[in-house]
Amino acid sequence: RLQIADPGQQVVDGTAIYHAVTEEHDVRVEIAGQSCGDSMSGAIFPNQVQVRIDGKFYRGCGRYLESQWQ
């Protein structure tokens, strides 16, 4: 679990990008508004998500959480 201050959002070609660098970590989250199907559950999500943490990449599907979690 990482806890990093909100770096603010940049939008590039319709993709929301959050990029934060601390003394210990380099974290980048990209959220593209393109439909994405979860191969395990069969659920359809409104966004394709890519996360890079210290050079390791993770890709999947997602949705924005309720405003109470943002």
ChimeraX commands (.cxc) that place a marker at each C-alpha (Angstrom):
marker #1 position 0.00,0.00,0.00 radius 0.5
marker #1 position 1.29,3.42,-0.99 radius 0.5
marker #1 position 0.04,6.71,0.37 radius 0.5
marker #1 position 1.02,9.70,-1.76 radius 0.5
marker #1 position -0.34,13.23,-1.83 radius 0.5
marker #1 position -2.68,13.98,-4.75 radius 0.5
marker #1 position -0.41,15.25,-7.55 radius 0.5
marker #1 position -3.33,16.70,-9.50 radius 0.5
marker #1 position -4.68,15.53,-12.79 radius 0.5
marker #1 position -3.34,16.19,-16.27 radius 0.5
marker #1 position -5.38,15.28,-19.33 radius 0.5
marker #1 position -3.55,14.26,-22.51 radius 0.5
marker #1 position -5.57,13.13,-25.54 radius 0.5
marker #1 position -8.54,12.29,-23.30 radius 0.5
marker #1 position -6.48,10.23,-20.84 radius 0.5
marker #1 position -6.37,11.35,-17.19 radius 0.5
marker #1 position -2.82,11.13,-15.83 radius 0.5
marker #1 position -1.74,11.28,-12.21 radius 0.5
marker #1 position 2.03,11.28,-11.69 radius 0.5
marker #1 position 3.75,11.59,-8.30 radius 0.5
marker #1 position 7.40,11.27,-7.36 radius 0.5
marker #1 position 8.52,10.98,-3.74 radius 0.5
marker #1 position 11.88,10.15,-2.19 radius 0.5
marker #1 position 10.90,6.47,-2.25 radius 0.5
marker #1 position 8.56,6.00,-5.22 radius 0.5
marker #1 position 7.67,7.05,-8.75 radius 0.5
marker #1 position 3.97,6.40,-9.38 radius 0.5
marker #1 position 2.00,7.10,-12.56 radius 0.5
marker #1 position -1.66,6.23,-13.13 radius 0.5
marker #1 position -3.30,6.61,-16.55 radius 0.5
marker #1 position -7.06,6.33,-16.93 radius 0.5
marker #1 position -8.38,6.15,-20.48 radius 0.5
marker #1 position -12.12,6.52,-21.10 radius 0.5
marker #1 position -12.31,3.35,-23.20 radius 0.5
marker #1 position -14.49,0.35,-22.42 radius 0.5
marker #1 position -12.64,-2.55,-20.81 radius 0.5
marker #1 position -13.75,-6.12,-20.16 radius 0.5
marker #1 position -12.49,-8.02,-17.12 radius 0.5
marker #1 position -11.51,-11.47,-18.40 radius 0.5
marker #1 position -11.98,-13.14,-15.00 radius 0.5
marker #1 position -15.41,-11.80,-13.99 radius 0.5
marker #1 position -16.80,-10.85,-17.39 radius 0.5
marker #1 position -17.68,-7.40,-15.99 radius 0.5
marker #1 position -17.46,-4.40,-18.30 radius 0.5
marker #1 position -15.84,-1.25,-16.93 radius 0.5
marker #1 position -15.87,2.24,-18.46 radius 0.5
marker #1 position -12.09,2.75,-18.27 radius 0.5
marker #1 position -8.81,1.12,-19.18 radius 0.5
marker #1 position -6.27,1.73,-16.41 radius 0.5
marker #1 position -2.49,1.49,-16.46 radius 0.5
marker #1 position -0.38,1.92,-13.31 radius 0.5
marker #1 position 3.40,2.18,-13.16 radius 0.5
marker #1 position 5.06,1.92,-9.75 radius 0.5
marker #1 position 8.85,2.17,-9.68 radius 0.5
marker #1 position 9.12,0.80,-13.22 radius 0.5
marker #1 position 6.66,-2.11,-12.80 radius 0.5
marker #1 position 3.55,-1.95,-15.00 radius 0.5
marker #1 position 0.03,-3.09,-14.15 radius 0.5
marker #1 position -2.92,-2.96,-16.56 radius 0.5
marker #1 position -6.58,-3.53,-16.03 radius 0.5
marker #1 position -10.06,-2.14,-15.99 radius 0.5
marker #1 position -11.60,0.34,-13.62 radius 0.5
marker #1 position -14.10,3.01,-12.74 radius 0.5
marker #1 position -13.96,6.20,-10.74 radius 0.5
marker #1 position -14.94,5.69,-7.12 radius 0.5
marker #1 position -17.70,7.57,-5.32 radius 0.5
marker #1 position -16.79,11.17,-4.48 radius 0.5
marker #1 position -16.31,10.21,-0.82 radius 0.5
marker #1 position -13.23,8.19,-1.84 radius 0.5
marker #1 position -11.65,10.73,-4.20 radius 0.5
marker link #1:1,2 radius 0.2
marker link #1:2,3 radius 0.2
marker link #1:3,4 radius 0.2
marker link #1:4,5 radius 0.2
marker link #1:5,6 radius 0.2
marker link #1:6,7 radius 0.2
marker link #1:7,8 radius 0.2
marker link #1:8,9 radius 0.2
marker link #1:9,10 radius 0.2
marker link #1:10,11 radius 0.2
marker link #1:11,12 radius 0.2
marker link #1:12,13 radius 0.2
marker link #1:13,14 radius 0.2
marker link #1:14,15 radius 0.2
marker link #1:15,16 radius 0.2
marker link #1:16,17 radius 0.2
marker link #1:17,18 radius 0.2
marker link #1:18,19 radius 0.2
marker link #1:19,20 radius 0.2
marker link #1:20,21 radius 0.2
marker link #1:21,22 radius 0.2
marker link #1:22,23 radius 0.2
marker link #1:23,24 radius 0.2
marker link #1:24,25 radius 0.2
marker link #1:25,26 radius 0.2
marker link #1:26,27 radius 0.2
marker link #1:27,28 radius 0.2
marker link #1:28,29 radius 0.2
marker link #1:29,30 radius 0.2
marker link #1:30,31 radius 0.2
marker link #1:31,32 radius 0.2
marker link #1:32,33 radius 0.2
marker link #1:33,34 radius 0.2
marker link #1:34,35 radius 0.2
marker link #1:35,36 radius 0.2
marker link #1:36,37 radius 0.2
marker link #1:37,38 radius 0.2
marker link #1:38,39 radius 0.2
marker link #1:39,40 radius 0.2
marker link #1:40,41 radius 0.2
marker link #1:41,42 radius 0.2
marker link #1:42,43 radius 0.2
marker link #1:43,44 radius 0.2
marker link #1:44,45 radius 0.2
marker link #1:45,46 radius 0.2
marker link #1:46,47 radius 0.2
marker link #1:47,48 radius 0.2
marker link #1:48,49 radius 0.2
marker link #1:49,50 radius 0.2
marker link #1:50,51 radius 0.2
marker link #1:51,52 radius 0.2
marker link #1:52,53 radius 0.2
marker link #1:53,54 radius 0.2
marker link #1:54,55 radius 0.2
marker link #1:55,56 radius 0.2
marker link #1:56,57 radius 0.2
marker link #1:57,58 radius 0.2
marker link #1:58,59 radius 0.2
marker link #1:59,60 radius 0.2
marker link #1:60,61 radius 0.2
marker link #1:61,62 radius 0.2
marker link #1:62,63 radius 0.2
marker link #1:63,64 radius 0.2
marker link #1:64,65 radius 0.2
marker link #1:65,66 radius 0.2
marker link #1:66,67 radius 0.2
marker link #1:67,68 radius 0.2
marker link #1:68,69 radius 0.2
marker link #1:69,70 radius 0.2
view
